[in-house]
């Protein structure tokens, strides 16, 4: 342990984590190249070869040249996923149905033993108050 001082351990850890960070960024750039619908096949092939042959320079050039669009695509993907999630939740929960449908559904849940009488009364009061 005397041959490897504490500062060298910290520096080695820093370089290791920076390498891991760069590898993650490399995979993210490659994934973005293939997800981009605005690039044609030759553009995707060119960027992929550039990123693989000269990885450090390729990733940096890609981020400078297309970083803003990369972020916009990521945000658009997240917004799309979120909207699809909420649509699925609304379909499953049954939003948009009337009070009578909600009360029928609650009564079915109570009859099947999924709700206790107290839970049923609380849910019924909430539906009627809405």
N, C-alpha and C positions, 0 to 999 in steps of 0.2 A: 504494500500500500504506500510505502514511502516513495516508490518510483513514479507514482501517478498522483500528483497533488489534487486537492479538492477543486481548484479552478479548472483543471483539465477535465475533470469529470463533468462539471457544468457545461464546459464548451463542447464536449463530446455529445452530451444530451441535447444541447441546442442544435448542433448540426444534424443529429439524428431526427429530431422533430421537424426541422426545416426540410429535410429530405422527404419525410412522410407527408408534410404539407404540400410539397411540390408534386409528389406522385399523385396525391388526391386531386390536385389542380390539373394535372395532365389527363387523368381519366375523365374529369369533368369537361375539359375542353374537347376531348375526343367524342364524348357523348353529345356535346352541343353541336359538333360538326355534323353528326349523323341525324340529329333531331331537327336541324334547320331546314325548313321547306323552301327557303329562298335560294339556297345553293343548288346548282345543278350537279350532276354526277361528276363532271370533271373538276368542279370547284371543291367538292368533298374529297375527291381523290388527291388533289393538289395539297389541300390543307393537311390531310392525313399523312401524306408522305413527308411534308415539311415538318410536322410535329414529331413524327417517328424518327426521321433522319437526324434532325437537329432539335432534340427535345426542348432544351432550355430556351434557345432562341425562338423556336417555333411557338411555344406556349406564350412567351412574352409578346411576340409580334401579333399573335392571334388576339390576345387580351387588349392590346393597344388598338388593333384594327377593328375588332368586332366585339369588344367587351360590353359596350353599351347595349347592343342588340342582344347579346347573350343574357344580360340582366333582364331586358324586357321580355324575352322569350320565357325566362324562368318565372317571372311575375305572372305572365299570361297563363302559363301552365298551372300555377298555383291557384289563380282565380278560377280557372276552368274546373279544376279538381274540387275546389270549395263549393262552387255552384252545383256541380253534380252531386256532391255529398248532401247538401241541403235539400236538393230535389228528392233524393232517395229517402232522406229522413222524413220529409213532408209526406211522401207517398206512404211510408211505413206507418207513421203516426196517424195519418188520415186527416191532415189539415184540409180545410176547405169544406168539411162536412158540417152539416147542421147540428144543432143541439140535440135533436131527437136521435140522430145517428150516434152521437157521442154517448148519450145516455144508454142507448141500446148496447153499445160496445161495453160500457162499464157494467151493465147488468149481466151481460154474458160472462165477463171476467169474474164477477161476484158469484154467479151460479156455478162456474167451473172451479171455484175455490182459489182463484188466483188473487183475489182481493178479500181482505177481511171486511166485515160490515162497517167498521170505523173508517177504513180507507175508502170504501165505496161512498160513504156519506160525505167525506171531505172532497173527493173527486167530483161528486155530483154537485156539491155546493159551488165548487170552482167553475164547473161547466155552466151552471145556471147564472152565476155572477158575471160571466164573460159576455 
